[in-house]
């Protein structure tokens, strides 16, 4: 197996992945057993690292089979990002509510089913990686792609709604921070969905490296809030 020379796009994916991995390790090291914020943020940043790293490997592997597995893994990472953000929003900056048992079960069951299908013909029917992103040929099973996209969006939008609901009962200084966090999440969501979900659906893979950049900026701000809160 040979690996091609890293270009600007691959370097950007590598950098975004390493930034997220560093944040994941640092927050995890602060303790996650009794701190759900640390737990879910460390998972969020880990899956962001996995997303960027999987796209990087899919782009540089010369072996088509390995490239395909890596590319499929990026969709697994995206599910992990959505689920982690969903649960993170329930606890940040304080716990808002207890989900019913059936809600947790549904999230886990749907996630498990989707993760299995990601590595099957129910997701990608045909995959052939060219020498650069403009030459990739990927044929999706469109009904599953729509279900996958709706599941991802429902979790992320629910997370945004949970954070918005907090704005009515917070002190002004914390309310400003939540508003900025919401902006970073929405920006990351819009650009991530556009470059890595919508464009890919229509066969344009030239900009898949943009998505991890915007989510890295989002996570950097959350990282700042965790390490510079008033309870520190």
C-alpha positions in Angstrom: 0.0 0.0 0.0 1.3 3.4 -0.9 0.2 6.8 0.3 0.3 9.8 -1.9 1.9 13.1 -1.0 -0.3 15.3 1.2 -1.7 18.3 -0.6 -3.3 21.4 0.9 -6.7 19.7 1.3 -5.2 16.7 3.0 -3.1 18.9 5.2 -6.2 20.8 6.3 -8.0 17.6 7.1 -5.0 16.4 9.1 -4.8 19.7 11.0 -8.6 19.8 11.8 -8.4 16.1 13.0 -5.4 16.8 15.2 -7.0 19.9 16.7 -10.1 17.9 17.6 -8.1 14.9 18.9 -6.1 17.2 21.2 -9.2 18.8 22.6 -10.8 15.4 23.1 -7.8 14.1 25.1 -7.5 17.3 27.2 -11.2 17.4 28.1 -11.3 13.6 28.8 -8.3 14.0 31.1 -10.3 16.5 33.2 -12.6 13.6 34.2 -15.7 12.2 32.6 -17.1 9.8 35.2 -19.0 12.5 37.1 -19.1 15.2 34.4 -21.4 14.6 31.5 -20.3 17.8 29.8 -16.7 16.6 29.6 -17.8 13.1 28.6 -20.0 14.2 25.6 -17.7 16.9 24.5 -14.7 14.6 24.5 -16.8 12.2 22.4 -17.9 15.0 20.1 -14.4 16.1 19.4 -13.2 12.5 19.0 -15.8 11.8 16.3 -14.8 15.1 14.6 -11.3 13.8 14.6 -12.5 10.5 13.2 -14.5 12.3 10.5 -11.5 14.3 9.3 -9.1 11.4 9.6 -11.4 9.0 7.7 -11.8 11.6 4.8 -8.0 12.0 4.8 -7.4 8.3 4.5 -10.1 8.0 1.8 -8.3 10.6 -0.2 -4.7 9.3 0.2 -5.1 5.5 0.1 -4.2 4.1 -3.3 -6.1 0.9 -2.6 -9.7 1.4 -3.6 -11.1 -1.0 -1.0 -9.4 0.7 1.8 -10.4 4.1 0.5 -14.0 2.9 0.4 -14.0 1.7 4.0 -12.4 4.9 5.1 -15.1 7.0 3.3 -17.9 4.9 4.8 -16.3 5.4 8.2 -16.7 9.2 7.7 -20.5 8.7 7.7 -20.2 6.6 10.9 -18.2 9.5 12.5 -21.0 12.0 11.4 -23.6 9.9 13.3 -21.3 9.9 16.3 -21.0 13.7 16.1 -24.8 14.2 15.9 -25.5 11.8 18.9 -22.7 13.4 21.0 -23.9 16.9 20.3 -27.4 15.9 21.1 -26.5 14.6 24.5 -24.0 17.4 25.1 -26.8 19.9 24.6 -28.8 18.2 27.4 -26.1 19.0 29.9 -24.5 22.3 28.8 -24.2 24.5 30.7 -26.5 22.6 33.1 -28.8 19.6 32.8 -32.1 20.7 31.3 -34.1 17.5 31.4 -34.1 13.7 31.7 -35.0 11.9 28.5 -37.5 9.1 28.8 -36.0 5.7 28.6 -37.7 5.0 25.3 -36.2 8.2 23.8 -32.7 7.0 24.7 -33.5 3.5 23.4 -34.8 4.9 20.1 -31.7 7.1 19.6 -29.4 4.1 20.2 -31.5 1.6 18.1 -31.7 4.0 15.1 -28.0 4.8 15.4 -27.1 1.1 15.5 -29.2 0.3 12.5 -27.8 3.2 10.5 -24.3 2.3 11.4 -24.8 -1.3 10.2 -26.3 0.0 6.9 -23.4 2.4 6.3 -21.1 -0.5 5.5 -23.6 -2.2 3.3 -25.0 -1.8 -0.2 -28.0 0.0 1.4 -25.7 3.0 1.6 -23.1 3.1 -1.2 -23.8 0.9 -4.2 -20.7 1.7 -6.1 -17.4 3.4 -5.1 -14.4 4.2 -7.2 -11.8 6.7 -6.1 -9.9 8.7 -8.6 -6.6 10.4 -8.3 -8.2 13.5 -7.0 -11.6 14.5 -5.5 -13.0 15.6 -8.8 -12.6 12.0 -10.2 -14.5 10.2 -7.5 -17.4 8.0 -8.7 -19.9 7.1 -5.9 -23.4 5.9 -6.4 -25.6 6.1 -3.3 -28.8 4.2 -2.5 -30.8 7.3 -2.4 -33.7 6.3 0.0 -31.2 5.4 2.7 -29.2 8.5 2.1 -32.4 10.6 2.7 -33.2 8.6 5.9 -29.6 9.0 7.1 -29.7 12.8 6.4 -33.0 13.2 8.2 -31.7 11.3 11.3 -28.6 13.4 11.4 -30.4 16.6 11.0 -33.1 15.7 13.6 -30.5 15.1 16.2 -28.5 18.3 15.5 -31.6 20.5 15.2 -32.9 19.0 18.5 -29.6 20.0 20.1 -30.0 23.5 18.9 -33.5 23.6 20.3 -32.3 22.4 23.7 -29.7 25.2 23.8 -32.2 27.8 22.6 -34.6 26.8 25.4 -31.9 27.7 28.0 -31.7 31.3 26.9 -34.8 32.3 28.9 -33.3 31.3 32.3 -29.7 32.3 32.2 -27.7 35.2 33.5 -26.8 37.7 30.8 -23.1 36.8 30.7 -23.9 33.1 30.2 -26.7 33.9 27.8 -24.2 35.7 25.5 -22.0 32.6 25.5 -24.8 30.3 24.6 -25.8 32.7 21.7 -22.3 32.6 20.3 -22.2 28.8 20.8 -25.5 28.6 18.8 -24.0 30.6 16.0 -21.0 28.4 15.8 -23.1 25.3 15.8 -25.4 26.6 13.1 -22.5 27.8 10.9 -20.8 24.4 11.3 -24.1 22.6 10.5 -24.9 24.7 7.4 -21.4 24.4 5.9 -20.9 20.8 7.0 -24.3 19.7 5.5 -23.7 21.6 2.3 -20.2 20.5 1.6 -20.3 16.9 3.0 -23.9 15.9 2.5 -25.7 17.8 -0.2 -22.8 18.3 -2.6 -21.7 14.6 -2.2 -25.3 13.5 -2.9 -24.9 15.2 -6.3 -21.5 13.8 -7.0 -19.3 16.8 -6.1 -16.5 15.8 -3.7 -14.2 18.7 -4.3 -15.1 20.4 -1.0 -15.5 17.6 1.5 -12.4 18.9 3.3 -14.3 22.1 4.2 -16.7 20.5 6.7 -14.2 19.5 9.4 -12.7 23.0 9.3 -16.0 24.7 10.4 -16.8 22.0 13.1 -13.3 22.5 14.5 -14.0 26.2 15.0 -17.2 25.3 16.8 -15.4 22.9 19.1 -12.6 25.3 19.8 -15.2 27.8 21.2 -16.8 25.0 23.4 -13.4 24.0 24.5 -12.8 27.6 25.6 -16.0 27.7 27.6 -15.2 24.4 29.4 -11.8 25.6 30.4 -12.8 29.2 31.3 -16.1 28.9 33.1 -16.8 30.6 36.4 -16.7 27.4 38.3 -13.1 26.8 37.3 
